[in-house]
Amino acid sequence: MTSLSRFRSLRSVALLGTAAAVFAATGCAASPTTAPSPDAADPASSYPLTVENCGTEVTFDKAPEKVLTVKSTSTEMLLALGLGDRIIGQAFPDGPVPASLGGDDVPVISDKVPGQEAVLDLEPDLVYAGWESAFAADAAGDRATLGDLGVNTYVSPAACKEAGRPDTLAFDDVFDQITEMGAIFDVSAAAATLVDEQRAELETISPVDGLSALWYSSGSDTPYVGAGSGAPQMIMDAVGLTNIAAGVDDSWTPFNWEAVVDANPDVIVLVVSDWGTAEKKIGVLESNPATAKLDAVVNERYVTVPFAATEGGVRNVEAATTLADQLEALGL
């Protein structure tokens, strides 16, 4: 059986695990002004509510009703909280929304970050972005300008460039953001339920022991890999994999094939997307004389994760449980 055919067989097993996984957990978030009570059956948010987000204070006079989401992490967060009817459009999606989250009727207004004029034409009361760079002046507009025009902004805290970004992302940071979004949208009970489900899902994982891994996101001449302080590291920690790029203090980083060869990882995590399929990445690894001799390549020890689940968001728990299922299927 060829490497690619065996990989497709293993991936089919993995997809069964994905379908059963909880599609739900990005980033650290500041505590809401009015913290939801864990004992209340349906705790109500108190407005005006002010949160600190990536160094910017954002005040909500009421729960947002017309939201433009930028990047899959923000779209999927709202869908997971049952707020799909608040999304007036999504932009820059990283891939299809999982069927379990719904959202088929959420229109895609742009494959990239829309410009400020296009944003204002939609008349949103909130632009919720998965990357802070979405709010550049030559993109959706800077946050201060949008705020002056009556449009609130929010960035997934794991994607903050400086202020508000956790030193090393942890699942508690992810759960904090879910809680904060629950307070902002006055759905704290739904947020608490989602957090409980995700904690329970994490507890089902039995980590492997003593296995090293390369988190291969993109690139051929220069590989772009998961580093030591973001969602890739958090997910690998959850399943027990030792990241060969853990020493780099970043979420993702350019690496080099020489370092990969020296580390000789036991497993290779392939980040899959429309623009970077697993087959394409396997082809890169097998065609390079140096990486073709890696133990993981020779023994076809590949596991996959969708790109949209690799950034801080409600699908990080899904990514961890799915990787654990794939490692088990490989007999590791």
N, C-alpha and C positions, 0 to 999 in steps of 0.2 A: 504494500500500500504506500503511495507517495506521501510526502509530508503534507501537501495541501489536502489530499483526500482524507487522511487521518485527522487532520485539524478540523475539517468540516464535520466529521463524525463527532468529535469531542465537543465542538461548538453546539451541535444539536442537543447534546446532553445538557450543556450549560444553559441553553435557552429554556429548557424545561424548568431549570431552577430559577431562572429569571422570572418566568411567568408566575411562579409560586411565591416569589419574594415580595416583600412589602415595598411598594414604590413610594418611597417617601424620603431623608435627611440630607445651608452653607453658611458658614462663617459665624464668627463671634458677633454678638450684638449687645449694645448697651441696654441696661435695664430700662423698661418703660417707666414713664413718670408715675403711672398708676399700675403697680404690679398686680397681675391677676391672682386671685385667691385660689389656692389649690383645693380648698374645701367647698368652694361655691359650685353649685350645679351648673350655673350659667352666669359667670361673673361678667359684669358690664364694664366697659371701658369708660373712663371719665375724661371728657374733653373740656377745654383744649388739652392735648397731650403732646408733650415735647420729647423728642429723642435726639440723642447725639449720634450722628452717623458719619463716619469717615471724617471727623473733625468739623462737621456742619450741623448746626442745630436745625431741626425740622419740626414745625408745629402743625399738628392736625386739629382743625376745629371740629371735624367729624370724620367718620370712617370714609375713606376714598370710595368713590362710586364709578369713576371712569379712569381706568389705569392702562397706560401703555407699558408693556413689558419689553425689555431689551435683553436678549440672551435667554437660553432655555432655563437657566436656574431660577430666574424670576417668574417666568411663566409657570413652571412646574410647582413652585412654592405655593402660588395662589390656587392652582388647581387642586393640590393636595389638601388645602384648607377649605375646599368647597366654594371657592370664590371665582370660578370661571366666568360667572355672569358679570363680574366687575371689569373684565379685561376687554377693552375696546379694540385692541390690536396688539400683535406681537411683532418684534423685529429681531433680526440676526439670530434665528434659531440655529442650534447646533445639531439638530437632528429631529426625527419624529418624536412626538410626545407619546409616551407609553399608553397603550390602550386602557390600562387600569386607571389612568388619571383623566381620561376623557379629553376634552379640549379640541375635538375635531372641528368645532364651529368657530374657533378663535381665528380670525383672519390674520394672515401674515402680510403686513403692510410694506415690509422691506426685508431683503435678504441680508442687508448690512445695517449699520446704525443710521437712522434717518436724520436728515438735517433739521435745524431748528424750525424752519418754516413748515416743514411737513409735520413736525410734532405739534406745533400750535394749531395747525389746521384741524387736528383731531380733537382739540379742546379737552385734553385730559386734565384731571385734577391731581394726578400723580404719574410720574415716570419712574419706574422701578427697574433698575439696571443691574446686570450681573457683573459688569466691569465699570470701574470708576472713569475710565477713559471715554466712556459713552458721553460724558458730560463736558467734553472739550468744546471750545467756542466754535470750532469748525465741524462739530458733530451735532449732537442733539441740542447743544447750547450749554453754557456754563450754569452751574447751579444757582448762583446769585441772580443772574438775569432771568432764569426761568421762575425763580421764587418771586421776583418783582412783578412778573407777569401773571402771578396767581397759580403757578404750577409747582407743586411740591415734588421733591426728588428723593430717591432712596437708592443706596448701593448695597448689594450683598456684602456684609462686613468682611467676609473672607477675602474679598477682592479690593479692600481698601489699600491704597498705595502706602500710606504712612499711618496717620492717626486712625485708631479703631481696629487695626488689623492685629489679630492674635499673633504672638511670637511663633507659636507652633499650633496649628489648627487641631482642635480636639472635637470629638462628637458633642461634648457639652456646649461648645461654641455654636455648633449647628443647632442644637436644641434651644439655645438662648435666642437665636434668630427666629426660629419657629414661634417661640413664645412672644417675642416682640411683635412679629407680624400679626399674631392673634390679638394683641392689645390694640395695634393700630387700626385693624379692621373690625374690632369689636366681636371677635370670634374666639375668645380665649378658651372656651370649653373645647372647641374643635382642635385648637393648638395643643392643649394639654393631652387630649386623646391621641393625637398624632405622635407626640413625644413619647407617651407611654408605649405605643405600638412599636416605635423605633427602638426604644431601649430593650424591649422584650425580644425583638428580632436580633439585635446585637448579641444578646445572651445565648442565642442558639448556636453561635459560631464556635467551633472547636479549632483553635489556631494550630497550624502546623509548627514544627519545631526544627530549627537548624537549616532552613532553606533560604538562600539568597536570591534576589530577584532584580531584574532590570525592568523599569517602568518605561516602555518605549512609546512615546507619544507621537513623534513625527520626525521627518528628516532622513536623508540618505547619506550625503557626504558628512554632515554633522548631525548626530542624533539629538533630539530634544526630548529630555527625560523628566520623570517626576523626581523632584529633589526632596529635601529633608524637613520642610516646615509647612507644607500645604496639604490639600486633600489626598494626593497620591500617597504621601507618607502615612497619613492617618488611616487610610484604607488598608495599606500593607501591614501596618501595626496590628490592625484588628484581626487579620487572618494569619499573622505570625511570620510574614515574610520580612527578611532583612534587606533593606534597600541599599544597593551598591552605591547610590548617589546621596545617601543620607547626610554626608558631610557638607553638602552645599545648602546654605541657609536661604532657601527660596522655595516657592511652590513648584516651579518647573525651571529647567536650566539647560542651556546647550552643554553637551558633554563631548566626549570623543571616543572613537571606537577602540583606541589603544587601551583606555581605561576599562572599557567593557571587557575586552579580551583578557586583561590582567585579572579582573574580578571573576571572570568565568561564572556568571550567575547560574544557579540551578534551574530557575524558571524565568521566562520572559512574559511580562504582561503587555499585551498588544492593545493599544487604545484605538478603537475602530470608529470610523466615520465615513461619510459619503466620499470625502476627498482623500481618505487614508485607510483603505480597507486592510483587513488582516492579511489577505492574500498578498497585497502589495508589500507589506512590511516583512512578511516571511520571505518574499522574493528578494528583498534587499539583504536580509540576513544570510540567505543561502547563496547569493551570488558573490558576496564579499569573501575572498579566500580566508581571511582571518576569522570573521564571525561564523563562517560555515563550520568551523571546527569547535565552536562553543558546545559544551555538554548539552545545554538546553536546546540548541539547534539540532545537533546530531540525534538527540533522543526525543525531539519534537515536543518539548515541554512548554507549550504555549497556553496561556489563558487570556481571555479577552474581557474588555470592559468598554461600554459605549462612551464616546467623548463627553456627551452631555452629563454623564454621571460622575465625571472626574473633576469637575469644579465644585466648589462648596455649594451644596444644595440638598434638597430633600431626597435625592437619589443616591447619596453616598452610602447609606445603609444597604440599599439594594446592591450597589457595587460590591460591597464587602461580602454579603451573603452569597452573591453569585460567584465571586472569585473562590470562596471557600468550597462551594459545590464543585467547581471545575477542578480545583486541586484534589478533591476527593476522587473525582472521576479519573484523574490521572494516576491515582494510587499513591499520592504523596501525603 
